[in-house]
Amino acid sequence: MPADGLDQLRGMDAILFGAVGAPDIPDHVTLWGLRLPICQGFDQYANVRPTRILPGVQSPLRGIEFVTRKVTDGVARIKLGLADHLSLGNLDAKRDWGYAKEYVEAMWLMLQAKDADDYVVATGESHSVRELLEKAFGYLELDYKRHVEIDPRYFRPAEVDHLLGDATKARTKLGWKPKVTFDELVTIMVDYDLDRARRDLAIRDSNLPGRSGTERDDW
């Protein structure tokens, strides 16, 4: 930064920093030669907040494009005759899935702590997509093998087969631990999507505008 750089910036309404500097400039040059002088020169202060890593956050509000909602929405629509199959990729991938409502509680506990810190929030259990199918379809008394089709398009070239979080720090320092089990989480999500599917069915049968019965046959 030039010697009169701060004077040049004083007339600006705002100074915006990107997440990273120019790719051809080392990070320490951007930090020590630009950002810190500007922050110090304009008497700016850091807002220190805890960092949270929340792998596998799930809820009925999760996007349909994610496999958990894809499954629970799919099984609900199949149960009511709004669809007849569900297309998926790797059924053996394992994930640590937890309930978003409980993860928000963990985030609230982080904000109550005296000192900001970094935490991983997870259940410490992993379940495969196949297990998810067994629980979701079994809950509605269906056999997933009769309705699930394997589509090579959904296999990821760089698939991580097994993801598992360790929330020991959140448990010991914040007193947080998950209470909703995997089976209960699946039930919560299926019930929500079953209710949505029933509304879609009612709209279809009443000839009112709504989602078609086949638009989610494939994802």
C-alpha positions as CSV (number, residue, x, y, z in Angstrom):
1,M,0.0,0.0,0.0
2,P,1.4,3.5,-0.9
3,A,2.4,5.8,1.9
4,D,-0.7,8.0,1.4
5,G,-3.0,4.9,1.0
6,L,-5.0,5.6,4.2
7,D,-5.5,9.3,3.1
8,Q,-6.8,8.0,-0.3
9,L,-9.3,5.7,1.4
10,R,-10.7,8.3,3.9
11,G,-13.1,9.6,1.4
12,M,-14.6,6.2,0.6
13,D,-18.0,5.2,1.9
14,A,-16.9,1.6,2.5
15,I,-13.9,-0.6,2.2
16,L,-14.7,-4.2,1.2
17,F,-12.3,-7.1,1.8
18,G,-12.7,-10.3,-0.2
19,A,-12.3,-13.7,1.4
20,V,-8.8,-14.1,-0.1
21,G,-6.4,-11.8,-1.8
22,A,-5.2,-11.8,-5.4
23,P,-3.9,-15.3,-6.3
24,D,-0.5,-14.0,-7.2
25,I,0.1,-12.2,-3.9
26,P,1.0,-14.2,-0.8
27,D,-1.5,-14.1,2.0
28,H,1.0,-12.5,4.5
29,V,1.5,-9.6,2.1
30,T,-2.2,-9.0,1.9
31,L,-2.6,-9.2,5.7
32,W,0.4,-7.2,6.9
33,G,0.7,-4.8,4.0
34,L,-3.0,-4.0,3.5
35,R,-5.6,-5.3,5.9
36,L,-4.0,-4.7,9.2
37,P,-2.8,-1.1,8.4
38,I,-6.3,-0.3,7.2
39,C,-8.0,-1.8,10.3
40,Q,-5.6,0.0,12.6
41,G,-5.6,3.2,10.7
42,F,-9.4,3.4,10.8
43,D,-9.7,2.1,14.4
44,Q,-11.5,-1.0,13.4
45,Y,-12.1,-3.9,15.9
46,A,-12.5,-7.6,15.3
47,N,-15.7,-9.4,16.3
48,V,-14.5,-12.7,17.7
49,R,-17.1,-15.4,17.4
50,P,-16.9,-19.2,17.8
51,T,-16.6,-21.3,14.8
52,R,-18.9,-24.3,14.5
53,I,-18.6,-27.3,12.2
54,L,-22.0,-28.9,11.7
55,P,-21.7,-32.0,9.5
56,G,-24.9,-33.7,8.4
57,V,-27.5,-31.3,9.7
58,Q,-30.9,-32.6,8.9
59,S,-34.5,-31.5,9.3
60,P,-37.8,-31.5,7.4
61,L,-36.7,-28.2,5.9
62,R,-33.6,-29.6,4.3
63,G,-33.5,-29.1,0.5
64,I,-35.0,-31.8,-1.6
65,E,-31.7,-32.1,-3.5
66,F,-30.0,-33.7,-0.4
67,V,-30.3,-37.4,-0.1
68,T,-32.1,-37.5,3.2
69,R,-35.0,-35.3,2.0
70,K,-34.8,-37.0,-1.4
71,V,-35.5,-40.3,0.4
72,T,-38.2,-39.1,2.8
73,D,-40.0,-37.1,0.2
74,G,-39.7,-39.9,-2.3
75,V,-41.1,-42.6,0.1
76,A,-44.0,-40.4,1.0
77,R,-45.0,-39.8,-2.6
78,I,-44.6,-43.5,-3.5
79,K,-46.8,-44.4,-0.5
80,L,-49.6,-42.2,-1.8
81,G,-49.2,-43.2,-5.4
82,L,-47.8,-39.9,-6.5
83,A,-44.6,-41.6,-7.7
84,D,-43.5,-45.2,-8.3
85,H,-39.7,-45.1,-8.0
86,L,-36.7,-43.2,-6.6
87,S,-33.4,-42.9,-8.3
88,L,-30.2,-42.9,-6.2
89,G,-26.5,-43.5,-6.4
90,N,-24.2,-45.0,-3.8
91,L,-26.3,-46.7,-1.1
92,D,-23.2,-47.7,1.0
93,A,-22.0,-44.1,1.7
94,K,-22.1,-43.5,5.5
95,R,-22.9,-40.1,7.1
96,D,-23.3,-38.7,10.5
97,W,-26.8,-37.3,10.4
98,G,-28.2,-35.2,13.3
99,Y,-31.3,-33.1,14.0
100,A,-31.0,-29.4,13.1
101,K,-33.1,-28.3,16.1
102,E,-30.6,-29.8,18.5
103,Y,-27.7,-28.4,16.5
104,V,-29.1,-24.9,16.9
105,E,-29.2,-25.5,20.7
106,A,-25.5,-26.3,20.5
107,M,-24.9,-23.0,18.7
108,W,-26.8,-21.1,21.3
109,L,-24.7,-22.8,24.0
110,M,-21.5,-21.6,22.2
111,L,-22.7,-18.1,22.4
112,Q,-23.3,-18.3,26.1
113,A,-19.7,-19.5,26.7
114,K,-17.3,-16.9,28.3
115,D,-14.7,-17.5,25.6
116,A,-15.1,-18.0,21.9
117,D,-13.9,-21.4,20.7
118,D,-14.2,-23.8,17.8
119,Y,-16.5,-26.8,18.0
120,V,-17.7,-29.8,16.0
121,V,-21.3,-30.7,16.5
122,A,-22.2,-34.2,15.5
123,T,-24.0,-37.3,16.8
124,G,-20.9,-39.6,16.8
125,E,-22.9,-42.2,14.8
126,S,-22.9,-42.9,11.1
127,H,-25.5,-44.6,9.0
128,S,-25.5,-45.6,5.4
129,V,-28.0,-44.5,2.7
130,R,-29.1,-48.1,2.7
131,E,-30.0,-47.9,6.4
132,L,-31.9,-44.6,5.7
133,L,-33.9,-46.4,3.0
134,E,-34.7,-49.3,5.3
135,K,-35.9,-47.1,8.1
136,A,-37.9,-44.7,5.9
137,F,-39.6,-47.3,3.7
138,G,-40.0,-49.7,6.6
139,Y,-41.8,-47.0,8.6
140,L,-44.5,-46.8,5.8
141,E,-44.5,-50.6,5.4
142,L,-42.8,-50.6,2.0
143,D,-39.8,-52.5,0.7
144,Y,-37.3,-50.0,-0.7
145,K,-35.8,-52.7,-3.0
146,R,-39.0,-52.6,-5.1
147,H,-38.9,-48.9,-5.6
148,V,-35.3,-47.7,-5.6
149,E,-33.3,-47.7,-8.8
150,I,-29.6,-47.2,-9.0
151,D,-28.6,-44.5,-11.4
152,P,-24.9,-44.2,-12.3
153,R,-25.3,-40.5,-12.8
154,Y,-25.5,-40.1,-9.1
155,F,-22.2,-41.7,-8.3
156,R,-19.7,-39.1,-7.3
157,P,-16.1,-39.5,-8.7
158,A,-14.6,-38.2,-5.4
159,E,-17.1,-39.8,-3.1
160,V,-16.1,-39.9,0.6
161,D,-17.4,-43.2,1.8
162,H,-17.5,-42.5,5.5
163,L,-18.0,-39.2,7.4
164,L,-18.2,-39.3,11.2
165,G,-18.0,-36.3,13.6
166,D,-16.5,-36.1,17.1
167,A,-18.4,-33.8,19.3
168,T,-16.4,-34.6,22.5
169,K,-15.4,-31.0,23.0
170,A,-19.0,-29.7,22.7
171,R,-20.1,-32.4,25.1
172,T,-17.4,-31.7,27.8
173,K,-17.2,-27.9,27.5
174,L,-20.9,-27.0,26.7
175,G,-22.7,-30.0,28.2
176,W,-24.4,-30.6,24.8
177,K,-25.3,-34.0,23.5
178,P,-27.9,-35.2,20.9
179,K,-31.1,-36.6,22.2
180,V,-33.0,-37.4,19.0
181,T,-32.0,-40.8,17.6
182,F,-31.5,-41.7,14.0
183,D,-34.8,-43.6,13.9
184,E,-36.6,-40.7,15.4
185,L,-35.1,-38.3,13.0
186,V,-36.2,-40.4,10.0
187,T,-39.7,-40.6,11.5
188,I,-39.9,-36.8,11.9
189,M,-38.9,-36.2,8.3
190,V,-41.1,-38.9,6.8
191,D,-44.1,-37.6,8.7
192,Y,-43.5,-34.1,7.5
193,D,-43.1,-35.2,3.8
194,L,-46.1,-37.5,4.1
195,D,-48.2,-34.6,5.2
196,R,-46.9,-32.5,2.2
197,A,-47.6,-35.4,-0.2
198,R,-51.2,-35.7,1.2
199,R,-51.7,-32.0,0.5
200,D,-50.4,-32.5,-3.1
201,L,-52.8,-35.4,-3.5
202,A,-55.7,-33.3,-2.4
203,I,-54.7,-30.5,-4.8
204,R,-54.5,-33.0,-7.6
205,D,-57.8,-34.6,-6.9
206,S,-59.5,-31.2,-6.6
207,N,-58.1,-30.1,-10.0
208,L,-56.5,-27.1,-8.4
209,P,-53.1,-25.9,-9.7
210,G,-50.3,-27.7,-7.9
211,R,-47.3,-29.9,-8.3
212,S,-47.8,-32.8,-10.7
213,G,-47.7,-36.3,-9.5
214,T,-44.7,-37.3,-11.5
215,E,-42.4,-34.3,-11.4
216,R,-40.3,-35.9,-8.6
217,D,-40.0,-39.3,-10.1
218,D,-36.4,-38.6,-10.9
219,W,-33.8,-36.4,-9.2
